[in-house]
């Protein structure tokens, strides 16, 4: 299933909620003196979604960022998309929801578009993963599965929903 439609901060209203959830997650982790955060973007296409999470975490944590052990994982079944994600070069169109301040802060203009800066790029790792036939990533604080779930039939959706739920830590968040 290769439907590679993605952009930074797509559906901006959901990103307000994701930012709120990340702030809450970080606040709770600080109270428990837990400095590890694992986030999984399932069906990440060319990487926009996990990179958005990385940008938000950088904005929220600021100087506290080095004190946290962050693991942001983007997975997809399309190896070509994963390769594009690792390159982290994007068209102006895919950045249309990024405000000018963030664009200047986290991207560098290049021929035909923009390249994500290395600090944000290094915060995200990518893996090939088939959501139905392979094991999922375990012990996650946040799972985003906004790009692929709608394309499965009801039976596969039910299987995937159980798997995604089981991949979460207690108190973790699932964003569909």
C-alpha angles and dihedrals in degrees: 000000000000112000102146105185112140143135138174115281092358111186094019094205091065090054090059087058093044090052090051091049092048091050090050092047092050093046091052092046092050090052090053092042088239109147099180125100124179119188127179127198105196113201092014097169108193095354106263095126099051090043089053088054090050091051091049092049090050090051094047099042098037106164092004091066095095090053091063129075101223126189116182113177126189117194133185140160093229110085092192091058091048090052090052089049091054090050089052097202115141140185122244088249093060089052097050092113094051112100119233094252093055092042091057093042100048107023138058121209114245135167108306097359142339139314121216114241118256096245092062093036091056092054092068131064125193132213138178109244135164105213094207105041102030132066114262130235111277135215096026125166093202132017121190115195103162101128108055112022094084092058095062126087118248095266093053091043090056092048092048094046091055091047092048092047091050091051091062126095115234105284093020124141130238116200114195 
